[in-house]
Amino acid sequence: MGLSTVLKAKTREVKSGNQAGRLRAEGFLPAVFYGPGLDAALSIRLDYKEFKAAFMTSEGNRSLYTLEIEGHDPQPVLLKDYQVDSLSRKVVHADFYKVDPAKPVTVKAPVILRGKPAGVEKGGQLQQGAREVSVTALPGQAPAEVVVDVSALGLGQSLHFSQVTLGEGYALTFSADLPVATVVAPKGLKTEGEVAEVKAAPAAKKGKK
């Protein structure tokens, strides 16, 4: 769960000039913390290497964390937004939003495919559709990932999100029923549907006689 990942921070004074640039040069990430119950947004700084490690390798959806600001109580937060430098691709600023542990939030989680599809055993190729999906859950129950079993997929068959059996504590949030995975049949290889039609044809002829 994302909240198990702790980010440590310190407050910072916002001064004129390129203070943010100097902080980045010193190895820090400028950020802001805000949300319900706070009189005003709080400007903070995080160690960039620690943030990067949590953002890139921590379990969870890389959206929910426990933020420990020096001199303040730990807070459950949502990484609401972040800016990336177009050249270096480094995160240069982050916005953390205070969340209520008792209220659901919507975050994105990676989609992980499990199992070898039956159609792949017959020569088909597995193609993944959406690689992440929005989920709604209490902050402490947001899934690290959405695991989908694709072992039953045959040649030419697709699995959509509406057909996925979910774990407990969360629900998918999507505007369209997108395909999660498809087993594509190579040229010349009949799909499951085509094989069924071929088998049904003789039976239909017998019925006419």
C-alpha positions in Angstrom: 0.0 0.0 0.0 1.3 3.4 -0.9 0.9 4.9 2.6 3.5 2.6 3.9 6.1 4.6 2.0 7.4 7.5 4.1 8.7 10.7 2.6 10.7 13.0 4.9 10.7 16.7 4.4 11.6 20.1 6.0 9.9 23.4 5.7 11.5 26.1 3.5 11.2 29.9 3.3 10.0 31.2 0.0 12.3 34.1 -1.0 12.7 36.2 -4.1 15.2 35.1 -6.7 15.8 31.6 -8.0 15.6 29.9 -4.7 14.0 26.8 -6.2 16.9 26.5 -8.6 19.4 26.7 -5.8 17.6 24.0 -3.9 17.7 21.7 -6.9 21.4 22.4 -7.3 21.9 21.3 -3.7 20.1 18.0 -4.2 16.6 19.0 -2.9 13.2 18.9 -4.5 11.0 22.0 -3.9 7.5 21.1 -3.0 4.3 22.3 -1.4 1.9 20.7 1.1 -1.8 21.7 1.3 -5.3 20.5 2.0 -8.2 20.4 4.4 -7.6 21.7 7.9 -4.5 23.7 6.9 -4.6 27.5 7.2 -2.3 27.9 4.2 -0.1 25.9 1.9 3.3 24.9 3.4 6.4 25.2 1.3 8.7 22.2 1.9 11.8 20.5 0.5 12.7 16.9 0.2 15.9 15.1 -0.5 15.7 14.4 -4.3 17.4 11.0 -4.2 15.0 9.8 -1.4 12.0 11.1 -3.3 13.2 9.5 -6.6 13.8 6.1 -4.8 10.3 6.2 -3.3 8.7 7.4 -6.6 10.4 4.9 -8.8 10.7 1.7 -6.6 8.2 1.8 -3.8 5.2 -0.5 -3.7 1.9 1.0 -4.6 0.6 3.4 -7.2 3.3 6.1 -6.6 0.5 8.4 -5.6 -0.1 7.9 -1.9 2.6 8.4 0.8 3.0 9.3 4.5 4.7 12.7 4.6 6.8 13.4 7.6 7.6 17.1 7.8 10.2 18.0 10.5 8.3 19.5 13.5 4.9 18.3 12.3 2.8 15.1 12.7 3.0 12.5 9.9 0.3 13.1 7.3 -1.3 10.8 4.7 -0.9 12.6 1.4 -1.6 12.2 -2.3 1.0 13.3 -4.9 -1.5 15.6 -6.6 0.8 16.9 -9.3 4.5 17.1 -10.3 6.5 18.9 -12.9 9.2 17.3 -15.0 12.1 19.1 -16.7 11.7 18.6 -20.5 15.4 18.0 -21.0 16.7 16.2 -17.9 13.3 14.4 -17.3 13.8 15.0 -13.6 11.0 15.9 -11.3 11.5 19.6 -10.4 8.5 20.3 -8.2 5.8 18.4 -6.4 2.4 19.1 -4.9 1.3 17.0 -1.9 -2.4 17.1 -0.9 -3.5 16.1 2.6 -6.1 13.3 2.4 -8.6 12.0 5.0 -7.8 8.3 5.7 -11.6 7.7 6.1 -12.5 9.1 2.7 -12.0 7.3 -0.6 -9.5 8.7 -3.2 -9.0 8.0 -6.8 -5.5 7.1 -7.9 -3.9 5.2 -10.8 -2.4 1.7 -10.4 -0.4 -0.4 -12.8 -2.0 -3.4 -14.5 -0.1 -6.6 -14.2 -1.0 -9.6 -16.4 -0.6 -13.1 -14.9 -0.7 -16.5 -16.5 0.0 -17.9 -20.0 -3.1 -17.6 -22.2 -4.5 -20.8 -23.8 -4.4 -19.0 -27.1 -0.6 -18.3 -26.8 -0.1 -22.1 -26.3 -1.7 -22.5 -29.8 0.6 -19.9 -31.4 -1.2 -16.6 -30.6 0.5 -13.5 -29.4 -0.6 -11.7 -26.1 -1.0 -8.0 -26.4 -1.6 -5.8 -23.4 -4.1 -3.0 -23.7 -4.2 -0.5 -20.8 -1.1 -0.6 -18.6 -2.7 1.4 -15.8 -6.2 2.0 -14.5 -7.9 4.4 -12.1 -9.1 2.9 -8.9 -11.1 4.3 -6.0 -10.4 3.1 -2.5 -9.7 4.3 1.0 -6.1 5.7 1.2 -4.9 2.7 3.3 -6.5 0.2 0.9 -5.4 1.4 -2.4 -3.8 -1.5 -4.3 -0.2 -1.7 -5.2 -1.2 -3.1 -8.6 -4.2 -4.5 -10.3 -3.4 -8.2 -11.2 -5.4 -9.7 -14.0 -5.4 -13.5 -14.8 -5.3 -13.9 -18.6 -4.7 -17.7 -18.7 -8.2 -18.4 -20.1 -7.9 -16.2 -23.1 -8.2 -18.1 -26.4 -7.1 -17.1 -29.9 -8.7 -13.9 -31.0 -10.2 -13.3 -27.6 -10.1 -10.1 -25.6 -10.6 -9.4 -21.9 -12.2 -6.1 -20.8 -12.1 -4.4 -17.5 -15.7 -5.1 -16.9 -14.8 -8.8 -16.9 -12.0 -8.5 -14.4 -12.4 -10.0 -10.9 -11.1 -7.4 -8.4 -9.5 -7.7 -5.0 -11.3 -6.4 -2.0 -11.4 -2.8 -0.9 -11.3 -1.0 -4.2 -13.3 -0.4 -7.4 -12.2 0.5 -10.9 -13.0 3.9 -12.2 -13.1 4.3 -16.0 -15.2 6.1 -18.6 -14.9 3.3 -21.2 -14.7 -0.4 -20.9 -11.2 -0.7 -22.3 -9.6 -4.0 -23.2 -7.0 -5.3 -20.7 -5.5 -7.9 -23.0 -6.0 -9.6 -26.4 -4.6 -12.8 -27.9 -3.9 -12.0 -31.5 -4.0 -14.9 -34.0 -1.2 -15.0 -36.6 -2.2 -14.8 -40.2 -3.7 -18.1 -41.4 -4.4 -19.3 -37.9 -8.1 -19.6 -37.0 -9.5 -17.9 -34.0 -11.6 -19.6 -31.3 -14.7 -18.2 -32.9 -13.8 -19.4 -36.4 -13.0 -22.9 -35.1 -16.4 -23.0 -33.4 -18.1 -21.9 -36.7 -16.4 -24.7 -38.6 -17.4 -27.3 -36.1 -21.0 -26.0 -36.1 -21.3 -26.1 -39.9 -21.5 -30.0 -40.3 -24.1 -30.2 -37.5 -26.2 -27.6 -39.3 -26.1 -29.6 -42.6 -27.1 -32.8 -40.8 -30.1 -30.9 -39.3 -31.3 -29.9 -42.8 -31.3 -33.5 -44.0 
